[in-house]
Amino acid sequence: MARMIQKKVLNDKDASALNAKRLKMREKDLKPVKGMFKFYEVPGGTIEFPFLKYAEDRTPKMYKFEDGKIYTIPLMVAKHLNTSGTYDQYDYAPTEDNKGNVKVVGKVRRYGFQSLEFTDENEIGSAEESKVVIAESI
């Protein structure tokens, strides 16, 4: 037997309010932001990907970023870079019955977009000039 899926029918007032909210969100997402792309996984590397958030944009736009370079991009792409660029790190903890437990112990950041909203470009310097030290727990 097939299940019937019920869809909520919106009246014109609700539909126009929902559409207005979506347009306002899209307008905010398209606001340009300036920042630096950081490729933590491959220093000096490049990443390229297609991005499409709203169906009315029709076709995905290609984005290409190089580590340490400054870009002006839509806010929605900056958010995507900062939310999609991690993966979970797991650890195995043996138990008395030798079954063990696997648990998430942290996140590994692959890449991100660092806002320059409150930073002057001249203060940053080039990637070659800055001596970045990564502290790791032992």
Stockholm file with secondary structure:
# STOCKHOLM 1.0

chainA/1-138         MARMIQKKVLNDKDASALNAKRLKMREKDLKPVKGMFKFYEVPGGTIEFPFLKYAEDRTPKMYKFEDGKIYTIPLMVAKHLNTSGTYDQYDYAPTEDNKGNVKVVGKVRRYGFQSLEFTDENEIGSAEESKVVIAESI
#=GR chainA/1-138 SS CCCCCCCCCCCHHHHHHHHHHHHHHHHHHTSEEEEEEECSSSTTCEEEEEECCCGGGCSCEEEEEETTCEEEEEHHHHHHHHHHSEEEEEEEECCTTSCCEEEEEEEEECCEEEECTTSCHHHHCCTTTCCCCCCCCC
#=GC SS_cons         CCCCCCCCCCCHHHHHHHHHHHHHHHHHHTSEEEEEEECSSSTTCEEEEEECCCGGGCSCEEEEEETTCEEEEEHHHHHHHHHHSEEEEEEEECCTTSCCEEEEEEEEECCEEEECTTSCHHHHCCTTTCCCCCCCCC
//
